[in-house]
Amino acid sequence: MNYILIYSVKAKIQKVIILFYVPFDLLIWLFLIWITKRIMRYKHKTEHKKQKNSLKDGQ
């Protein structure tokens, strides 16, 4: 009887951990993707500005 109880408690704990861990993992991934996108956009903007400046210098 005790073994079954312990097993069910362990299973419940595992379920809770999975429920908390999976969304947390997804949030981390989304955060990382968001940061990389921001960095890429920032780099693109700075490169674009450099290109504009070089065009002005060329004229």
N, C-alpha and C positions, 0 to 999 in steps of 0.2 A: 504493500500500500504506500509506504513512504517513498519507494522508488518512483512510483507513478506520479506522486505529488511533486517530487523534485524535478522529474522530467518535464511535467507540465509547466512548472515555474520557469525552468530553463528555456522552454520553448517560447513562453510569453516574453521573457527578457530578450530572447533573440529577435522575436517579432518587433518588439519596441525598438531595439537597436537598429534593425533594418529600416523600420519606418522613419527613424530619425536620421539615420546615416545616408540613405539613398537621396532624399531631397537635399541634404547638406552637400553631398557630393555633386549633385546637379548644380546647386547654387555656386559652388566653387568653380565648376567648369564654365558656367555662364559668366561669372565674374572674370575669369581668365580670358575668355573669348572677348568680352567687352573691353577689357584693358588692352588686349592686342589690337583690336579694331581701332580704339582711340589712338594708340601709338602710331599705327599705320596711317590713319587719317592725318595726324599731326605731321608726320614725316612727309606725307603727300603735299600738305599745305605748304610746308616750308620749302619743299622742292619746287612747287609751283611758283612761290614768291621769288625764289632764286631765278627761275626761268624768266619770269616777267622782268625782273631787274636786269638780267643779261640782255633781254630784248631791247629794253630802254637804252642800255649802254651801247648796244649795236647800232641803234638809230643815231 
